[in-house]
Amino acid sequence: MIKRTKEHFRLMVIIITAVIFLAGCGSTATDSDQQVVLEGVGILTGQIDSQSVEIEINGQYRAFALGEGVSIEGIADGSTIAFTYIEEEARPVLLSIEILESAAESLTGEGIFSGQIDSNSVEIEVDGEPKAFAVAPEVSLANLESGSRIEFTYREEEFRPLLISIDSVEQPVGDTAAFLVGEGVFVGQIDPQSVEIKINRAFMLADDINVEGIDDGSLVAFSFLESGQRAVIESIRAVEEPVEGEVMHGILVGQIDSQSVEIEYYQAFAIGEADLDGLTDGSDVTFTYKPGEYRPVLLSITSR
């Protein structure tokens, strides 16, 4: 028969307590293992305090707590970063953060949002040329309308450039009509109220329009409609010489793809609010304008 003493009793209490403690630790570890690790790409805005940072993700700013062992030492504010994190009740917690290898190649651009090609890519008109971009998973296209002017950041990839962020650009305050953007060669002043600009521009083709049978380099008579930030050809035909009527004339440079063509033409603009000081005939220019009753009206014009 075993003789029980106070020492035996105290020892049993210690053993039972230790078992309960270890069981509790195992439960906590299991809960932690079940948390979903998420991935993201963004721009490091800066450190909020010693325990948290702010990251811009597709134009939205979000605060993250620094997880154990995570540091932003050596990462400059404004760097494009890749990171992993878990969602917590107070704020998400960073598990890792690093500069993207291609961050040095991150570029910015402006253009016209043409629309979504498929679930993973979009088309943007840049300098009059339609261009396809892949879309990073964290980039939101919500509230973007076709024809809206945008600013975006991207990086070059093997197959097509990858969008990192995209934002709409507000129209100038007090401008009731959406402005349009163009590039061309300043030919000269026609009269005190107007100028002429030579333009190479990409045009979308309306559904029932094609350029079959029209050779590149042909003189064409065409009409088009400004639709948001793009121009849509409504009629086009080859001609031997300019014809009368409400049509434009230009040279068909060629077909860009099955839905668009490039045309070189001369366009007269009312001077409007534009300042012509410092412009010389034959200089390359960028300009903004809006449709007018008789001819488009220049809002601004600058040498490139």
Buried (B, 14 or more C-beta within 10 A) or exposed (E): EEEEEEEEEEEEEEEEEEEEEEEEEEEEEEEEEEEEEEEBBBBBBEBEEEEBBBBBBBBEEBBBBBBEEBEBEEBEEEBBBBBBBBEEEEEBBBBBBBBBEEBEEBEEBEBBBBEBEEEEBBBBBBBBBBBBBBBBEBBEBEEBEBBBBBBBBBBEEEEEBBBBBBEBEEEEEEEEEBBBBBBBBBBEBEEEEBBBBBBBBBBBBBEEBBBEEBEEEBBBBBEBEBEBBBBBBBEBEEEEEEEEEEBBBBBBBEBBEEBBBBBBBBBBBBBBBBEEEEBEEEBEBBBBBBEEEEBBBBBBBEEE
